[in-house]
């Protein structure tokens, strides 16, 4: 029998229409959680995520919003709490490289879009969720990236910087919220086979990553989702301000 360690918990996952977000929603659903499936534009994909969660015996809801916008982040958090009856877990997963561009050629508008997509959205969702999480001594799990460790490559320096900001935010926010009983941690995925890499990485680059990964393969969304499930559950109650690297050994500290 599968463990139901999140039975009765309310978990909001941002950017949950595909990839790591979808796998996380399914994993938390399998653990018994009510799942909030957030999306910005991919409604059909988000509906499929929720359908797969229902197959696992969960309940849940769809949440549409552009989390770069203050009012949308506020509305998404509020709607989720109304639907779920509260909030126990926020998974800040929404993000994108947007497009590759070297710093010398980067317009300020693109810089701001990358930062807002990957960092501002997480800040706004955390801020709007804190009162609800405080009421239930919940947890925030931020999803940043191996790029935060390495600085990225091939026009990804600003994306890497945004993820680095999210990594540092995890530690600072953990210090602020631990006295309230809210735990904040993060995961840093390596090269995970999702629509992200289908869009932004060439087959040659992916093969190079595979060769350089000690485990000899690229990651799967489920590899990351399992770690998020652990961080959301009762076995991680004394972990605070940590980032768990999920990359098959591609980056080691």
Secondary structure, 3 states (H helix, E strand, C coil): CCCCCCCCCEEEECCCCCHHHHHHHHHHHHCCCEEEEEECCCHHHHHHHHHHHHHCCCCEEEEECCCCCHHHHHHHHHHHHHHHCCCCEEEECCCCCCCCCCHHHCCHHHHHHHHHHHHHHHHHHHHHHHHHHHHHCCEEEEECCCHHHHCCCCCCHHHHHHHHHHHHHHHHHHHHHHHHCCEEEEEEECCECCHHHHHHCCHHHHHHHHHHCCCCCCECHHHHHHHHHHHHCHHHCCCCCCEEEECCCCCCC
